[in-house]
Amino acid sequence: MKSTEEKFNKKLPFKVPEGYFDNLPQRVQERIAATETQQEQKDRWVTLKSQLAFAAGFAFMALLSYLGYYMARPLMADKKAVKTDYVEIVSRTIYEFDDIDLYKAIEQKKKTDSLKEVYNEIPHRLYVRSSNCITIIDEKKEIKP
Amino acid sequence: MFRNPETKHYAFNLLVRKYQERLYWQVRKIVISHDDADDVIQNTFLKVWGGLENFREDSQLFTWLYRIATNEALTFLKKKRTKLLLPIVDVEQQLARTLEGDPFIDGDSTALKLQKALLKLPEKQRLVFNMKYFEEMKYEEISEILGTSVGALKASFHHAVKKIEKFLEED
């Protein structure tokens, strides 16, 4: 029985251009150099693109913050003013205030309150003086000319 | 040498010079045309250059190179098929026509007949036959390159031989 080698022709029918294998390493090196240059340009562009994207994002955020700040400013200013006033009042009074002041303030208030009560109790009437007697005319609004 | 940037180019040049012919013939047997083989072999070396830093020394350099070259050649045929919207059989017919028309094909009738018969085989059987018969590679090496078990490779080679004999008898 014939072996596989004997059955078929082992010779390949292919050939290559003259000097092909002498030039191939050089051509491969040139191709690698060209690819690396392309890759470097691509990498540089990718880096630049990401930096630009970052800068644009940063600028956008800054713009948003700026707009947000100026839109909310009047509100914030009022709140701040109230807060400052309150703090100011407290800080101003806290040192001036003592027990005597407190008593005086209570006394004063009591007087004012009692006067108010008396005033409320007296009906609003007009007193007309004529010779020896005083005629009380009722409510002011009922006086007729 | 490959990991040192100063010697990398020099080492790569030595590698190309050492393996270019064996890899070229492996590719040429798959794609048939010299121009296509030239494209594929350049792409193969570009891939090798890009992957040198990741090359694991526990696998043999030659096996690694062979695997890249074979995959590149098969990918090339697959792209050709997709590009021309051709079924597998038509691509093989196109390759057979190249055998007759390519200026870099020798007119030896028996060698040409064998190549035409090989183009009628399924892709895997053609690959196994080329590597075993022409390259005289061991089944273990082929197994490492193609990722197929030795038993399956032996069966493929056996079927290939039988089919080729039949094709040649019919011709």
HADDOCK unambig.tbl for C-alpha pairs under 7 A between the chains (distance, minus, plus):
assign (segid A and resid 9 and name CA) (segid B and resid 110 and name CA) 6.47 0.50 0.50
assign (segid A and resid 9 and name CA) (segid B and resid 111 and name CA) 5.72 0.50 0.50
assign (segid A and resid 10 and name CA) (segid B and resid 134 and name CA) 6.52 0.50 0.50
assign (segid A and resid 11 and name CA) (segid B and resid 111 and name CA) 6.11 0.50 0.50
assign (segid A and resid 12 and name CA) (segid B and resid 111 and name CA) 5.97 0.50 0.50
assign (segid A and resid 13 and name CA) (segid B and resid 105 and name CA) 5.58 0.50 0.50
assign (segid A and resid 13 and name CA) (segid B and resid 106 and name CA) 4.70 0.50 0.50
assign (segid A and resid 13 and name CA) (segid B and resid 107 and name CA) 6.74 0.50 0.50
assign (segid A and resid 13 and name CA) (segid B and resid 108 and name CA) 6.26 0.50 0.50
assign (segid A and resid 13 and name CA) (segid B and resid 111 and name CA) 5.61 0.50 0.50
assign (segid A and resid 13 and name CA) (segid B and resid 112 and name CA) 5.99 0.50 0.50
assign (segid A and resid 14 and name CA) (segid B and resid 104 and name CA) 6.06 0.50 0.50
assign (segid A and resid 14 and name CA) (segid B and resid 105 and name CA) 4.50 0.50 0.50
assign (segid A and resid 14 and name CA) (segid B and resid 106 and name CA) 5.64 0.50 0.50
assign (segid A and resid 15 and name CA) (segid B and resid 104 and name CA) 5.03 0.50 0.50
assign (segid A and resid 15 and name CA) (segid B and resid 105 and name CA) 5.73 0.50 0.50
assign (segid A and resid 15 and name CA) (segid B and resid 106 and name CA) 6.61 0.50 0.50
assign (segid A and resid 16 and name CA) (segid B and resid 34 and name CA) 6.93 0.50 0.50
assign (segid A and resid 16 and name CA) (segid B and resid 104 and name CA) 5.89 0.50 0.50
assign (segid A and resid 25 and name CA) (segid B and resid 13 and name CA) 6.38 0.50 0.50
assign (segid A and resid 25 and name CA) (segid B and resid 16 and name CA) 5.99 0.50 0.50
assign (segid A and resid 25 and name CA) (segid B and resid 17 and name CA) 6.43 0.50 0.50
assign (segid A and resid 28 and name CA) (segid B and resid 42 and name CA) 5.97 0.50 0.50
assign (segid A and resid 32 and name CA) (segid B and resid 46 and name CA) 6.35 0.50 0.50
